[in-house]
Amino acid sequence: MQLNEAVSKRLTELLSERNMTQYQLFMKSGVPKSTIGNVINCSYESVKLRIVHEMCQGLGITLCDFFQSPLFDDYHLDP
């Protein structure tokens, strides 16, 4: 799995866990809804850490919380 796919899956998980929509995340984080959609749809080859950080703030979690998932274990990610 590519890193952008892992970020997409993790963001989707977190939104689902919180019963949040992309629009609600936009309202809480300030990250444009189009950017959130592009992250979820893997439209970007890579995602800026600043964007992930801003989305984390909207989700009410830390970067550590975001990346603390088996999705980011080395054996799941392509080199």
Contacts in CASP RR format, 6 or more apart in sequence:
PFRMAT RR
TARGET T0000
AUTHOR 0000-0000-0000
METHOD contacts of the structure
MODEL  1
MQLNEAVSKRLTELLSERNMTQYQLFMKSGVPKSTIGNVINCSYESVKLR
IVHEMCQGLGITLCDFFQSPLFDDYHLDP
1 71 0 8 1.000
1 76 0 8 1.000
1 77 0 8 1.000
1 78 0 8 1.000
2 42 0 8 1.000
2 77 0 8 1.000
2 78 0 8 1.000
3 46 0 8 1.000
3 77 0 8 1.000
4 39 0 8 1.000
4 42 0 8 1.000
4 44 0 8 1.000
4 45 0 8 1.000
4 46 0 8 1.000
4 47 0 8 1.000
5 42 0 8 1.000
6 69 0 8 1.000
6 71 0 8 1.000
6 72 0 8 1.000
6 76 0 8 1.000
6 77 0 8 1.000
7 39 0 8 1.000
7 47 0 8 1.000
7 52 0 8 1.000
8 39 0 8 1.000
8 40 0 8 1.000
8 41 0 8 1.000
8 42 0 8 1.000
9 71 0 8 1.000
10 66 0 8 1.000
10 67 0 8 1.000
10 69 0 8 1.000
10 71 0 8 1.000
10 72 0 8 1.000
11 36 0 8 1.000
11 39 0 8 1.000
11 40 0 8 1.000
11 55 0 8 1.000
12 40 0 8 1.000
13 69 0 8 1.000
14 20 0 8 1.000
14 59 0 8 1.000
14 61 0 8 1.000
14 66 0 8 1.000
15 21 0 8 1.000
15 22 0 8 1.000
15 25 0 8 1.000
15 59 0 8 1.000
18 59 0 8 1.000
20 59 0 8 1.000
22 33 0 8 1.000
22 36 0 8 1.000
22 37 0 8 1.000
22 40 0 8 1.000
23 33 0 8 1.000
25 31 0 8 1.000
25 36 0 8 1.000
25 55 0 8 1.000
25 58 0 8 1.000
25 59 0 8 1.000
26 32 0 8 1.000
26 33 0 8 1.000
26 36 0 8 1.000
28 57 0 8 1.000
28 58 0 8 1.000
28 59 0 8 1.000
29 54 0 8 1.000
29 55 0 8 1.000
29 57 0 8 1.000
29 58 0 8 1.000
29 59 0 8 1.000
30 54 0 8 1.000
30 58 0 8 1.000
31 51 0 8 1.000
31 54 0 8 1.000
31 55 0 8 1.000
35 51 0 8 1.000
36 55 0 8 1.000
37 43 0 8 1.000
38 44 0 8 1.000
39 47 0 8 1.000
39 51 0 8 1.000
39 55 0 8 1.000
49 63 0 8 1.000
52 63 0 8 1.000
52 66 0 8 1.000
53 63 0 8 1.000
55 66 0 8 1.000
56 62 0 8 1.000
56 63 0 8 1.000
56 65 0 8 1.000
56 66 0 8 1.000
59 66 0 8 1.000
70 76 0 8 1.000
END
